[in-house]
Amino acid sequence: MFLGTLKVIGILLEVVLLFNLLIVVHELGHFFAAKWRGLKVEKFAIWFGKPLWSKTVGGVEYRLGSIPAGGFVAIPQLAPMEAIEGKTDEKGEDLPPARPLDKIIVAAAGPAASLGLAFLFACVVWLVGRPVSEAETTNQIGYVVAGGPAARAGLQAGDRILSVNGHPVKRINGMGRMGDSVAWNVAVSSSPVIPIRFERDGKEQVVEVEPSVQPRSGWGRKNLRQIQIIPAVTPMVARVFSNSPAEQAGLRRGDLVVAANGKPLLSQPALAEILTATKGAPVKLTIRRGGVDFPVTVTPRVPEGEKQARIGIQWDERGVVALVHPGPLLQIKSSILTMWETISAVTDRRSEVGVQQLSGPVGIMRVYYLLFQNPMGWQLALWFSVVLNVNLAIMNLLPLPVLDGGHILLALIEWICGHPIHQKTLEVVQSAFAMLLIGAMLYISFFDVSDLVAGRKSAITPAGKPVETMTFAPAVGATPAKP
């Protein structure tokens, strides 16, 4: 219990450290650019809200806020930002006016710093590798949910999906990332019926599938359209429960179950169906360990407090995990395209992908926490940081007041008009958009917190599934096998 608590605290510290690094680097871009161009810097803040700590050095107040939602550099000579940064001691009109070029450079420096950090992380990922599982890379169907849209259309386990609605796909799951997944193309499509081209036994065929939306439970995010298929993944043992049939048969963590009763397995649910159909009869499994296949016979038993016979295994639904070493520029390009596709989907009125599908600070830190629970957590977190920094840069470059892109837009208008925009007009525009931004962040954070609460109702594995618990009575006269 004590060691478990220390591990959780350690993971939380890693999350806070990495998340704050992204914010600090972005704001340092603004800070150093403002100093370089001779603009007045009043505050340098990490997080918003009432300061938990502050100290003034060289005329700049450095502070740590109480609301973990970003940060800011208060530069009075830019457009007023009192709605977010609080009251300023010096008004912009009381200081020498900044040239439009200076404002553009200072505003663009934050996103540029984020892109620079993304490239640095991408170089590290290139060197150390990014863990990629079977589930992330295959376009082969491993399981079709009975009665679901794919099953009704005639798709089967083993089929390889080639395109969805005319868009070529390379994998089943995943959102964004150059639009090469089945799940993404189904979610963003507005057509009630989607043509899907697939390959079966070497022959290409086309079926029309009518996606469905699973009912939303509670106050969580709206579910997106799906066709209810699972990617092909060789069942991998993540945990073997004590006194279970699997333990008695000698199964170990990391074993791959490649066949059951002579039938090749493409997913864990397929194995579950076979075990259910045998009704407690012995099942012959083919186990792969260290590249060697061997047979094992397992007789399911009923765990204490349950009615269904089971073999006592917690599965790792990711399957085999390999390290890939994508080049830094490829990572940046992929992240940019993913962000562009996400923005396009959110702004498309016909798409069911909305603002509530985005993640704010709470959701981002939750993702980091789940990644760090993985044995390869740091490698996954570094890769995610590449994506996140690119997203941070692009989102801030959107031409909306309050964001860096808004500052650039206002500076360009000032440059074209030949005179500064009236201070009162700036205050009204900036305050209005600041309220909209705060409202949007609160809206997104509501769903982030809903996900967090839902996740706390049960323990979560690194793969994102609830941790199972099974208790088996010791089998009479049984001794563990040693395959």
TAZI-V88616 format. One line per field, one symbol per residue. ss: DSSP state (A for helix, B for strand, O for the rest). burial: + if it has 24 or more other ideal C-beta (glycine too) atoms within 12 Angstrom, else -. A space follows every 10 residues. Layout:
# TAZI-V88616
ss=???
burial=???
This chain:
# TAZI-V88616
ss=OAAAAAAAAA AAAAAAAAAA AAAAAAAAAA AAAAAAOOOO OOBBBBBBOO OOBBBBBOOB BBBBOOBBBB BBBBOOOOOO OAAAAOOOOO OAAAOOOOOA AAAAAAAAAA AAAAAAAAAA AAAAAAAAOB BBBAAAAOOB BBBBOOOOAA AAAOOOOOOB BBBBOOBBOO BOOOOOOOOO BAAAAAAAOO OOOBBBBBBB OOBBBBBBBO OBOOOOOOOO OOOOOBOOBB BOOOBBBBBB OOOOAAAAOO OOOOOBBBBB OOBBOOOAAA AAAAAAAAOO OBBBBBBBBO OBBBBBBBBO BBOOOOOOBB OOBBBBOOOO BBBBOOOAAA AAAAAAAAAA AAAAAAAOOO OOOOAAAOOO AAAAAAAAAA AAOOOOAAAA AAAAAAAAAA AAAAAAOOOO OOOAAAAAAA AAAAAAAOOO OOAAAAAAAA AAAAAAAAAA AAAAAAAAAA AAAAAAOOOB OOOOOBOOOO OOOOOOOOOO OOO
burial=---------- +--+++-+++ ++++++++++ ++++--+-++ ++++++++-- ---------+ +++++-++++ ++++++++++ +++++--+-- -+-----+-+ -+++++++++ ++++++++++ ++++++---+ ++++++++++ +++++--+++ +-+-++++++ +++++-+-++ ++++++++++ +++++++++- ---+++++-- -----++-++ ++-------- +--+++++++ ++++++++++ +--+++++++ ++-+++++++ +--+++++++ ++-++--+-- --+-++++-- ---+-+++++ +-+-----++ ++++++++++ +----+-+-- ++-+++++++ +++-++---- ++++++++++ ++++++++++ ++++-+++++ ++++++++++ ++++++++-+ ++++++++++ +-++-----+ +-+--+--++ --++--++-+ +--+++++++ ++--+----- -+++-----+ -+-------- ---
